[in-house]
Amino acid sequence: MATTSVRLPHLSGFGWFPDFLRKELAPFPGRGVIVARMVIAASITAILIDTFRIPGGAIGVLSAFLLSRESLQSTAESAIGLGGAFLLGGLFVPIGSRFFASVPITHFVWEGISLFMIFFLLRTLTSYLVAINLGAIATAMFAIWYLPGPGEQNVELSLWQVLAALVGALVTLVVEIVFHAIHHVDEVVDGMDARLQHIEAQMEDYAANRPLSPETTRMLAQYAVVGVGSLRRELARRNQDPIQRMRTTALVSLTGRAVDFAAALSSTLSAPTPQEQQRAAQLAPRIAEIRRCLRTNEAPSRSETPAGTAGTPLLTELEAMVSLMPSAFVSESSIDPRLEVMEIAPSSSRIFVPDAFSNPEHLRFVLGGTLAAMICYVLYVSLDWPGISTSVTTCVFTALSNVGTSRQKQVLRIVGAVLGGFVFGMGAQVFILPNIDSIAGFIVLFAVVTAIAAWVSTSSSRLESSGHRPRTRASMRCEIGMSRCPQIA
């Protein structure tokens, strides 16, 4: 019996890497706008920090990357959380240092207890943004309080760090308010509509028996890589009626699955049969109707899921996803049972996750993170090399719930440090900065490098390393339980 050889990508060297980068860095609708907003906010922050010579201003520019931009509401909440985190860190570190930093042994104990608290908050706070920024400002101040003093100077440097961070948060919030006033959009509806539009174009090409548009193929592959995580995060932040949130969640899930099937279909089905052309011709207007109903909030007509249709299974699965979408528009009493969402009570009023003080996994995470950070602290103190104190910050930023995701974050952070520090940093220091004698020239250089960093940061989670909540077993079960339909979960 003839067998077909299977070629595994990870066994074929690094030939997959150029294609991986091409897909991750390819433009998609809205990416350029997000990058522009990040560059504008970071550049204005850099101008203010450089003009007023604020010490430790780099953390203010970092705020432009840490704040959420998925909606004006999420940005405002992020800015408030960011400001609160930096204020708490700005108060905690100097006060603790006043009592413990003067004696080496108490300084060591204070450092260990502080890191233990940081990792505990990182794991258990409901707002991961607040936790990660609190960790950033605290670890930055630890390096300041390693200096011999005097204490007044260290307090002043710590307060300057807080001010720089607040400047970055406020500038970013103002930029987002201005952008929202000029260009108001519904991120969730627009995101689903753009994805369904390319699936509709794909079906029209199949129905006309013509080659798929390269743009359609590229965008389907890009959306399959990006996923619908940003739409889910935006939806989770909205204060919606539970039933409406349930419907929209189901639509987002179905749209994401439909994109996956459509992207796979575009790479496997090049010559559809007459029967498949007919099915595509019937599917295209159904998708167009669903897109129209997304805008008008009307209920599309119901359609039966095809069963036992010959042809590629991917087209059958795509038809099944589309046939389920009308169920999400109708009333609660008639919603498709397969789309029934296990509603989760809002937790916006909670400070800690429900099992913060009872789950032993949290303690293991905190102890492991504290040990790694303390080893880094002992190393840079023993070597008398404060310049590598950012290794403690790296432990905080890459502390995730399992080895695989942590290793991915660590590799990305090392690669980013090499490219940013050695290639861009030293390259600019040697070849460009000696020829720049004004703030205007510096901001142009800063904006170009920031644009490159912002473009990478808007990639999928496989390439970007901006912090998100570590996924515990409970959170993964919660995500899977968002729908009881196996095809949606």
Secondary structure, DSSP 4 states (H G I P E B T S, - for coil): --------GGGSTTTTHHHHHHHHHS--TTHHHHHHHHHHHHHHHHHHHHHTT-TTTHHHHHHHHHS--S-HHHHHHHHHHHHHHHHHHHHHHHHHHHHHTTSHHHHHHHHHHHHHHHHHHHHHBS-HHHHHHHHHHHHHHHHHHTS---HHHHHHHHHHHHHHHHHHHHHHHHHHHHHHHHS---HHHHHHHHHHHHHHHHHHHHHTT-PPPHHHHHHHHHHHHH-SHHHHHHHHHS---HHHHHHHHHHHHHHHHHHHHHHHHHHH-SS--HHHHHHHHHHHHHHHHHHHHHHHTPPPPP-PPP-S--S-HHHHHHHHHHHHGGGGTS-GGGS-GGG--------TT-SB-TTTTT-HHHHHHHHHHHHHHHHHHHHHHHTT-GGGTHHHHHHHHT--SSHHHHHHHHHHHHHHHIIIIIIIIIHIIIIIGGG--SHHHHHHHHHHHHHHHHHHHTS-TTT---------HHHHHHHHTT-S-TTT-
